[in-house]
Amino acid sequence: MSVSFRNFKLVTAVQKILLAMLSAGLLSLAFLDQNFYILTWMAFVPLLIATRNTSLFSTYLLSLLAGFCSFASATYWIGDFLQISKGQDWQTSFLWASLYWLYCAHFIAVLFVLFQILMRRTSVHEFILFPLLVTLFTSFYPMLFSIYLGESQVHFSWAIQATEYLGVQGLDTIISLANILLYRFVWLLCWQREKLRLQFSWSWGLSLSVIGFWFIVGGMRYHYWEQQVTDWESVKIGIVQPHEIPDLNRPHSMSGYSVVYPPEMDMTERLSRAGADIVVWPEARPKGFWQDQMVEEAYRREVKALDTSLIFQDQQQVRNPLNGKIEQRYNASIMLGSKGEVLGEYQKIKRIPFGEYLPLVSEDSWIHNWLMSFFGRFATELSAGDSFQVFTHDKANIIPLICYETTFPEFVASAVDHAMEDRNSRPGTVLVGMSNDGWFGSTHQPYQHVMASVLRSVENRLPLVHAVNNGPSIVVSPSGKILFESAFQQAGGYLVNVPVNASIEGSFYTKYPWLYRYFVISLFCGVVVVALRAQGTSKSKNSG
């Protein structure tokens, strides 16, 4: 009997490990290829089954395994980034990437342990508790590259529409609610079939109604916006995709070109002849516009001759007027008008930690110096801008976003809300992202980045142009429909008709991006209070 019991326990442990790894596979596959978006709606089910009726320590280990496997596969490009940016060998880069994946894995590990604790110490229903915790963690767990479940749903048009009210965090709630419902149904069907009918109650009806309502609203809003866009005017925007090797240093001129006339300007001329009203260059190597008067004069002269406006990114330096020492550097963008005049400048606000600045350490400390040495040529000390900007143009108002900034829902909503106050009220408004994802090589990261930015278009109901150095560059309709997608790792120039409408002033989420976040925090605090009171009551009874 003892041998049989041990064999049973061994099989059960192996099954739980396999279930945890299945959850990891489902979750990572949905983020690696958004065509598998449906997998996100069931990704947590195997792990919920594996951690049912287990100790907190077992729950921690199983969910940590699931978290590590999911992040290691979905963000495998961290290793490529370290090799490209610092030139590390694959063993060293894998070691540091593994530490990053281990940290990210605690996103799921702590989530599931906390879920188990609160399930045992409160009477809050799991259909409320699990979506609440998932939304809380996707919104607040600190990671270098944030993750929202909803960003895997770009091709699920009806699912993403209601984000104009609650943001991607609201979609995370709906996805996690579907997961816990499916888990409970599978558990009853497989292990408690005799209780299947008895278990259906108001909680099931209400939860299914919430999901159904989300999709009803989604279907209605999708068809509404698709119809609206057909009646809008359009602005011809050219996208230049240079596909150059990433480097923070001033580049050597390509054969046939120069620093005052780079390949991007050549492509801009062609797009201008094709009728482009505005041309966008992506984030790429420094151009020297703010540092070299010859470059500045040449750019202004070329743009004026083309009678086309130009938006590009460059490094901006602020020098001490007395000694000429560089005091501040900014990752910035600029728009030149069709007469060569400056229509606006924007200094990047959201910087990449450990890339564009080193958080929590003093510049004079040995830790700062060591980190600067470790992160190599990718690490630069850039200052943060202090205000949003809008570039006003006769054909469109432009809200500039630089690379990393497109991944922050509330940040983009705040930028849009600010722009609505300062914009030219005559033309429509366009979100313009400029990125350089060449640091990640031939991986899925550029696709993950641009697809995540699609949600910013839907959340604020504005068209989006996202120009990427190595591609893919995309243009998105306010309905979330991808109007254009360029080839990956291919140089080229593209002209796209972007729909605009002067009457669109953002969405409900644009005006109140903090509302749902505060609701989630308040609800979680209420759950914690209930748990603490229950614990206090239990201790009183035991002492009595």
C-alpha positions as MATLAB code, in Angstrom:
seq = 'MSVSFRNFKLVTAVQKILLAMLSAGLLSLAFLDQNFYILTWMAFVPLLIATRNTSLFSTYLLSLLAGFCSFASATYWIGDFLQISKGQDWQTSFLWASLYWLYCAHFIAVLFVLFQILMRRTSVHEFILFPLLVTLFTSFYPMLFSIYLGESQVHFSWAIQATEYLGVQGLDTIISLANILLYRFVWLLCWQREKLRLQFSWSWGLSLSVIGFWFIVGGMRYHYWEQQVTDWESVKIGIVQPHEIPDLNRPHSMSGYSVVYPPEMDMTERLSRAGADIVVWPEARPKGFWQDQMVEEAYRREVKALDTSLIFQDQQQVRNPLNGKIEQRYNASIMLGSKGEVLGEYQKIKRIPFGEYLPLVSEDSWIHNWLMSFFGRFATELSAGDSFQVFTHDKANIIPLICYETTFPEFVASAVDHAMEDRNSRPGTVLVGMSNDGWFGSTHQPYQHVMASVLRSVENRLPLVHAVNNGPSIVVSPSGKILFESAFQQAGGYLVNVPVNASIEGSFYTKYPWLYRYFVISLFCGVVVVALRAQGTSKSKNSG';
ca = [
       0.000    0.000    0.000;
       2.799    2.420    0.845;
       4.458    1.912   -2.550;
       1.184    2.525   -4.357;
       0.592    5.707   -2.339;
       4.071    7.039   -3.093;
       3.616    6.359   -6.825;
       0.291    8.191   -6.713;
       1.892   11.220   -5.052;
       4.748   11.212   -7.556;
       2.376   11.177  -10.527;
       0.318   13.973   -8.969;
       3.433   16.124   -8.505;
       4.536   15.528  -12.081;
       1.070   16.365  -13.342;
       1.082   19.645  -11.454;
       4.460   20.565  -12.902;
       3.204   19.783  -16.401;
       0.074   21.843  -15.807;
       2.186   24.782  -14.654;
       4.314   24.540  -17.786;
       1.181   24.284  -19.931;
      -0.017   27.597  -18.496;
       3.358   29.112  -19.329;
       3.163   27.844  -22.900;
      -0.357   29.148  -23.486;
       0.451   32.570  -22.099;
       3.748   33.048  -23.919;
       2.430   31.803  -27.271;
      -0.338   34.406  -27.201;
       2.240   37.165  -26.729;
       4.679   35.804  -29.294;
       1.974   35.643  -31.959;
      -1.189   37.705  -31.412;
      -3.057   35.436  -33.838;
      -3.265   32.999  -30.899;
      -5.107   35.586  -28.803;
      -7.716   33.055  -27.665;
      -5.075   31.238  -25.580;
      -4.881   34.139  -23.126;
      -8.511   33.490  -22.170;
      -7.565   30.052  -20.824;
      -3.871   30.401  -19.981;
      -4.297   30.470  -16.183;
      -6.652   27.480  -16.032;
      -3.965   24.730  -15.844;
      -2.075   26.620  -13.135;
      -5.259   27.195  -11.127;
      -5.892   23.452  -11.250;
      -2.281   22.662  -10.299;
      -2.329   24.972   -7.263;
      -5.752   23.955   -5.938;
      -5.584   22.517   -2.404;
      -1.801   22.872   -2.259;
       0.334   24.468    0.433;
       1.437   28.062   -0.005;
       4.998   26.911   -0.583;
       3.923   24.468   -3.311;
       1.773   27.179   -4.862;
       4.773   29.498   -4.862;
       7.061   26.940   -6.529;
       4.536   25.905   -9.175;
       3.562   29.460  -10.085;
       7.218   30.534  -10.035;
       7.969   27.767  -12.529;
       5.064   28.874  -14.713;
       6.148   32.487  -14.481;
       9.772   31.782  -15.318;
       8.910   29.606  -18.319;
       6.360   32.091  -19.654;
       8.637   35.120  -19.382;
      11.709   33.251  -20.605;
       9.837   32.235  -23.757;
       7.772   35.408  -24.327;
      10.727   37.761  -23.682;
      13.564   35.525  -24.866;
      14.877   38.562  -26.728;
      16.337   39.970  -23.498;
      19.367   37.764  -24.201;
      19.651   39.109  -27.749;
      19.422   42.654  -26.417;
      22.346   42.101  -24.030;
      24.477   40.543  -26.767;
      23.773   43.329  -29.272;
      24.020   46.282  -26.880;
      27.071   45.105  -24.896;
      28.625   42.399  -27.028;
      28.345   39.750  -24.317;
      28.780   36.078  -25.113;
      25.609   34.001  -24.999;
      26.477   32.386  -21.646;
      26.817   35.719  -19.855;
      23.762   37.225  -21.496;
      21.720   34.114  -20.631;
      22.781   34.391  -16.990;
      21.676   38.022  -16.679;
      18.531   37.386  -18.691;
      17.676   34.510  -16.351;
      17.897   36.830  -13.359;
      15.490   39.194  -15.110;
      13.100   36.327  -15.925;
      13.280   35.119  -12.333;
      12.287   38.551  -11.086;
       9.416   38.767  -13.588;
       8.322   35.240  -12.634;
       7.392   36.568   -9.205;
       4.646   38.516  -10.941;
       2.751   35.222  -11.217;
       4.205   33.590   -8.090;
       3.218   36.375   -5.699;
      -0.135   36.771   -7.453;
      -1.097   33.119   -6.909;
       0.196   32.964   -3.340;
      -1.770   36.085   -2.441;
      -4.826   34.627   -4.151;
      -4.543   31.486   -2.009;
      -4.084   33.487    1.194;
      -7.075   35.734    0.581;
      -9.240   32.805   -0.513;
      -8.550   31.134    2.830;
      -8.971   34.211    5.010;
     -11.898   36.020    3.390;
     -15.323   35.117    2.095;
     -14.777   37.167   -1.068;
     -15.840   35.107   -4.069;
     -13.069   33.820   -6.326;
     -14.878   35.317   -9.341;
     -14.156   38.725   -7.806;
     -10.850   38.026   -6.117;
      -8.885   36.524   -9.012;
      -9.722   39.223  -11.627;
      -9.051   41.871   -9.002;
      -5.571   40.534   -8.234;
      -4.634   39.983  -11.869;
      -5.636   43.547  -12.748;
      -3.779   44.886   -9.725;
      -0.568   43.062  -10.648;
      -0.646   43.883  -14.373;
      -1.154   47.530  -13.450;
       1.352   47.914  -10.619;
       3.962   45.138  -10.570;
       7.201   46.977  -11.480;
       8.871   45.561  -14.587;
      11.277   46.966  -17.140;
       8.815   46.064  -19.894;
       5.256   46.082  -18.585;
       2.822   43.336  -19.514;
      -0.929   43.629  -19.963;
      -2.968   40.582  -20.918;
      -5.102   42.753  -23.191;
      -2.158   43.599  -25.417;
      -2.291   40.050  -26.787;
      -5.806   40.763  -28.138;
      -4.989   43.135  -31.011;
      -6.626   40.831  -33.574;
      -9.719   40.251  -31.402;
     -11.536   43.403  -32.507;
     -14.630   43.050  -30.321;
     -12.542   42.401  -27.208;
     -10.488   45.604  -27.337;
     -13.200   48.190  -28.055;
     -14.400   48.871  -24.497;
     -10.867   49.895  -23.525;
     -11.994   53.392  -24.537;
     -13.778   53.412  -21.147;
     -11.565   51.388  -18.785;
      -8.275   51.085  -20.658;
      -6.387   47.860  -21.200;
      -6.686   47.223  -17.437;
     -10.419   46.693  -17.909;
      -9.736   44.090  -20.580;
      -7.298   42.371  -18.199;
     -10.166   42.073  -15.712;
     -12.457   40.485  -18.305;
      -9.785   38.023  -19.470;
      -8.960   36.924  -15.914;
     -12.667   36.603  -15.096;
     -13.066   34.292  -18.093;
     -10.084   32.277  -16.855;
     -11.487   31.726  -13.362;
     -14.927   30.832  -14.778;
     -13.424   28.310  -17.170;
     -11.262   26.870  -14.394;
     -14.244   26.397  -12.112;
     -16.261   24.766  -14.899;
     -13.424   22.379  -15.817;
     -12.883   21.477  -12.160;
     -16.556   20.680  -11.616;
     -16.810   18.777  -14.881;
     -13.768   16.601  -14.219;
     -13.752   16.157  -10.450;
     -17.183   17.083   -9.075;
     -19.600   16.326  -11.856;
     -22.372   15.432   -9.425;
     -22.284   19.034   -8.121;
     -22.173   20.645  -11.571;
     -25.801   21.757  -11.625;
     -25.852   22.796   -7.979;
     -22.833   25.091   -8.331;
     -24.412   27.434  -10.875;
     -25.766   30.462   -9.030;
     -26.045   34.234   -9.151;
     -22.241   34.509   -9.226;
     -22.121   32.578  -12.485;
     -24.968   34.550  -13.993;
     -23.499   37.909  -13.013;
     -19.989   36.995  -14.201;
     -21.198   35.719  -17.554;
     -23.360   38.820  -17.924;
     -20.349   41.082  -17.351;
     -18.338   39.262  -20.031;
     -21.309   39.247  -22.403;
     -21.908   42.966  -21.873;
     -18.230   43.707  -22.596;
     -18.492   41.950  -25.961;
     -21.863   43.475  -26.836;
     -20.404   46.924  -26.266;
     -17.319   45.860  -28.202;
     -19.264   44.719  -31.236;
     -21.401   47.845  -31.304;
     -18.468   50.213  -30.878;
     -16.351   48.443  -33.464;
     -19.014   48.782  -36.152;
     -19.680   52.379  -35.079;
     -16.051   53.446  -35.438;
     -15.538   51.533  -38.659;
     -18.487   53.415  -40.133;
     -17.339   56.764  -38.760;
     -13.871   56.505  -40.251;
     -15.241   56.039  -43.776;
     -16.578   59.606  -43.690;
     -13.404   61.214  -42.333;
     -10.887   63.262  -44.234;
      -7.362   61.919  -44.575;
      -3.831   63.224  -44.339;
      -1.040   61.685  -46.414;
       1.731   60.628  -44.042;
       4.988   59.195  -45.284;
       6.933   56.700  -43.149;
      10.678   56.247  -43.603;
      12.088   52.916  -42.447;
      15.894   53.134  -42.786;
      16.727   49.702  -41.294;
      20.091   50.842  -39.970;
      22.225   49.075  -37.382;
      21.496   50.652  -33.979;
      24.266   52.786  -32.527;
      24.203   55.742  -30.143;
      27.273   57.299  -31.759;
      27.241   59.678  -34.718;
      27.186   57.416  -37.798;
      29.586   57.376  -40.678;
      27.992   58.538  -43.901;
      26.807   55.892  -46.340;
      28.240   55.951  -49.830;
      26.469   58.654  -51.812;
      25.137   60.409  -48.709;
      26.440   62.684  -45.970;
      25.513   63.852  -42.478;
      23.719   66.833  -44.013;
      21.929   64.633  -46.545;
      21.277   61.165  -45.036;
      19.390   58.330  -46.782;
      16.250   59.297  -44.847;
      16.218   62.687  -46.594;
      16.513   61.007  -49.968;
      13.461   58.867  -49.183;
      11.674   61.960  -47.863;
      12.129   63.593  -51.282;
      10.517   60.602  -52.976;
       7.597   60.564  -50.544;
       7.156   64.309  -51.042;
       6.920   63.839  -54.804;
       4.309   61.140  -54.147;
       2.173   63.691  -52.301;
       3.110   63.289  -48.614;
       1.860   66.111  -46.388;
       3.989   64.970  -43.441;
       6.952   62.568  -43.337;
       7.948   60.693  -40.173;
      11.382   59.254  -39.451;
      11.748   56.669  -36.661;
      14.044   56.801  -33.658;
      17.497   55.903  -34.979;
      21.115   57.015  -34.824;
      21.814   60.617  -33.783;
      21.503   63.064  -36.670;
      23.334   66.031  -35.126;
      20.553   68.527  -35.842;
      20.935   70.322  -32.507;
      24.722   69.949  -32.336;
      25.818   70.863  -35.873;
      24.694   74.130  -37.436;
      25.480   72.787  -40.916;
      23.080   69.876  -40.362;
      20.363   72.175  -39.044;
      20.638   74.573  -41.972;
      20.713   71.723  -44.497;
      17.607   70.073  -43.025;
      15.690   73.343  -42.983;
      16.711   74.084  -46.564;
      15.766   70.627  -47.833;
      12.390   70.600  -46.094;
      11.568   74.067  -47.413;
      12.466   73.023  -50.948;
      10.220   69.955  -50.664;
       7.286   71.940  -49.234;
       6.619   68.947  -46.931;
       6.710   68.838  -43.135;
       9.143   66.488  -41.389;
       9.112   64.834  -37.954;
      12.249   63.127  -36.674;
      14.034   62.116  -33.469;
      17.501   63.150  -32.383;
      19.649   63.652  -29.299;
      19.439   67.152  -27.889;
      22.198   68.606  -25.740;
      22.140   71.571  -23.398;
      25.548   73.174  -22.807;
      26.755   75.542  -20.143;
      27.053   78.938  -21.883;
      30.224   79.784  -19.934;
      32.404   76.685  -20.336;
      30.606   74.800  -23.106;
      30.242   71.676  -20.964;
      27.267   69.441  -21.726;
      24.957   69.652  -18.724;
      21.907   67.779  -20.004;
      21.044   65.382  -22.796;
      17.557   64.624  -24.025;
      16.033   62.044  -26.315;
      13.924   64.464  -28.300;
      11.827   64.875  -31.421;
      11.202   67.895  -33.620;
       8.814   68.883  -36.383;
       9.908   71.147  -39.215;
       7.199   72.914  -41.206;
       7.016   73.096  -44.973;
       8.884   76.430  -44.832;
      11.709   74.965  -42.783;
      10.433   76.516  -39.558;
      10.287   74.653  -36.241;
       6.660   73.738  -35.470;
       7.475   72.067  -32.179;
      10.009   70.218  -30.044;
       9.367   67.408  -27.574;
      11.735   65.961  -24.982;
      11.055   62.350  -24.005;
       9.501   62.060  -20.543;
       9.383   58.286  -19.978;
      12.977   57.059  -20.045;
      14.091   53.420  -20.141;
      15.500   52.360  -16.736;
      19.095   51.071  -17.021;
      19.146   52.273  -20.628;
      18.499   55.986  -20.650;
      19.016   56.484  -16.934;
      19.957   54.538  -13.808;
      17.227   54.664  -11.162;
      17.790   54.922   -7.401;
      21.562   55.503   -7.565;
      23.661   58.643   -7.334;
      25.815   59.605  -10.332;
      28.886   59.753   -8.073;
      28.442   56.293   -6.538;
      30.487   53.215   -7.430;
      27.230   51.366   -8.189;
      26.419   53.959  -10.843;
      29.857   53.617  -12.428;
      29.655   49.805  -12.395;
      26.189   49.784  -13.952;
      27.280   52.216  -16.652;
      30.171   49.886  -17.425;
      27.964   46.789  -17.431;
      25.246   48.138  -19.703;
      27.875   49.343  -22.131;
      27.163   51.633  -25.041;
      23.406   51.363  -24.576;
      23.596   53.105  -21.195;
      23.422   56.878  -21.378;
      22.439   59.464  -18.795;
      19.516   61.267  -20.389;
      17.386   63.850  -18.659;
      13.603   63.589  -18.638;
      11.398   66.114  -20.353;
       8.877   67.887  -18.175;
       5.880   68.540  -20.416;
       3.724   67.021  -23.144;
       3.742   68.665  -26.550;
       1.535   68.809  -29.599;
       2.874   69.737  -33.047;
       0.253   71.819  -34.831;
       0.030   71.500  -38.592;
      -2.531   72.612  -41.152;
      -3.441   68.994  -41.973;
      -3.122   67.318  -38.542;
      -2.192   67.852  -34.928;
       0.650   65.501  -33.993;
       1.119   64.006  -30.518;
       4.742   62.772  -30.472;
       5.709   59.663  -28.488;
       9.224   58.244  -28.416;
       9.654   54.446  -28.324;
       9.138   53.203  -24.732;
       6.388   55.761  -24.103;
       3.882   53.950  -26.323;
       3.659   51.105  -23.774;
       2.139   53.237  -20.977;
      -1.672   53.540  -21.239;
      -2.191   56.303  -18.685;
       0.817   58.269  -19.917;
      -0.478   58.297  -23.502;
      -3.988   59.206  -22.321;
      -2.551   62.149  -20.366;
      -0.583   63.253  -23.435;
      -3.758   63.168  -25.532;
      -5.778   65.041  -22.904;
      -3.104   67.746  -22.761;
      -2.981   67.956  -26.544;
      -6.715   68.555  -26.782;
      -6.202   71.796  -24.871;
      -3.307   73.089  -26.998;
      -4.150   71.708  -30.439;
      -5.243   73.567  -33.535;
      -8.993   72.956  -33.563;
      -9.290   72.860  -37.343;
      -7.589   69.562  -38.333;
      -7.775   66.157  -36.644;
      -5.214   64.634  -34.294;
      -2.780   61.745  -34.812;
      -0.624   59.796  -32.351;
       2.896   59.409  -33.772;
       5.321   56.934  -32.212;
       9.003   56.793  -33.205;
      10.942   53.679  -32.170;
      14.244   51.902  -32.668;
      13.829   48.197  -31.906;
      17.005   47.199  -33.717;
      18.565   46.570  -30.289;
      16.567   43.331  -30.152;
      17.812   41.809  -33.398;
      15.695   39.421  -35.449;
      13.333   38.570  -32.597;
       9.615   38.968  -31.929;
      10.117   42.029  -29.725;
       9.448   44.639  -32.476;
       6.129   42.921  -33.256;
       5.211   42.802  -29.570;
       6.054   46.486  -29.213;
       4.034   47.811  -32.139;
       1.084   45.510  -31.421;
       0.945   46.769  -27.841;
       0.771   50.330  -29.189;
      -2.409   49.462  -31.104;
      -4.289   49.576  -27.787;
      -3.244   53.221  -27.315;
      -5.140   54.071  -30.501;
      -8.337   52.356  -29.333;
      -8.104   53.660  -25.756;
      -8.022   57.257  -27.021;
      -9.955   56.788  -30.283;
      -7.269   58.419  -32.364;
      -5.348   57.145  -35.390;
      -1.789   56.010  -34.710;
       1.328   56.088  -36.868;
       4.179   54.060  -35.359;
       7.430   54.379  -37.338;
      10.094   51.801  -36.428;
      13.723   51.840  -37.582;
      13.881   48.161  -38.545;
      10.141   47.638  -38.844;
       7.452   46.658  -38.742;
       5.969   50.149  -38.914;
       2.186   50.359  -38.612;
      -0.762   52.692  -39.097;
      -3.846   52.046  -36.966;
      -7.420   53.261  -37.260;
      -9.290   54.467  -34.131;
     -11.232   51.184  -34.299;
      -7.986   49.258  -33.769;
      -7.882   48.033  -37.358;
      -4.331   47.913  -38.735;
      -4.486   49.927  -41.949;
      -0.853   49.368  -42.881;
       2.038   47.194  -41.747;
       5.486   47.325  -43.320;
       7.881   44.432  -43.777;
      10.221   43.582  -40.910;
      13.930   44.385  -41.364;
      13.492   45.962  -44.755;
      14.424   49.518  -45.703;
      11.803   51.505  -47.506;
       9.437   54.445  -47.652;
       5.678   54.161  -47.394;
       2.833   56.583  -48.026;
      -0.391   55.997  -46.115;
      -3.695   57.852  -46.029;
      -4.406   58.358  -42.331;
      -8.030   59.183  -41.369;
      -8.470   62.312  -39.224;
     -11.440   64.178  -37.814;
     -11.355   67.537  -36.025;
     -14.395   66.732  -33.869;
     -12.703   63.781  -32.094;
     -11.326   64.881  -28.735;
     -10.227   61.599  -27.221;
     -12.366   59.202  -25.188;
     -13.716   58.673  -21.686;
     -10.443   56.923  -20.844;
      -8.503   59.926  -22.167;
     -10.166   62.171  -19.596;
     -10.201   59.720  -16.686;
      -7.352   57.195  -17.149;
      -6.899   56.941  -13.364;
     -10.529   56.107  -12.547;
     -10.480   52.329  -12.985;
      -7.041   52.085  -11.361;
      -8.314   53.841   -8.255;
     -11.366   51.591   -8.220;
      -9.156   48.488   -8.293;
      -6.944   49.839   -5.495;
      -9.962   50.715   -3.357;
     -11.524   47.301   -3.875;
      -8.276   45.545   -2.987;
      -7.910   47.621    0.179;
     -11.428   46.576    1.128;
     -10.524   42.922    0.637;
      -7.421   43.317    2.817;
      -9.484   44.932    5.579;
     -11.944   42.020    5.441;
      -9.044   39.563    5.681;
      -7.501   41.341    8.675;
     -10.827   41.514   10.488;
     -11.445   37.830    9.846;
      -8.002   37.012   11.245;
      -8.652   39.153   14.317;
     -12.007   37.504   14.923;
     -10.442   34.054   14.596;
      -7.734   34.905   17.161;
     -10.356   36.225   19.584;
     -12.357   33.022   19.355;
      -9.262   30.876   19.834;
      -8.126   32.881   22.870;
     -11.649   32.689   24.319;
];
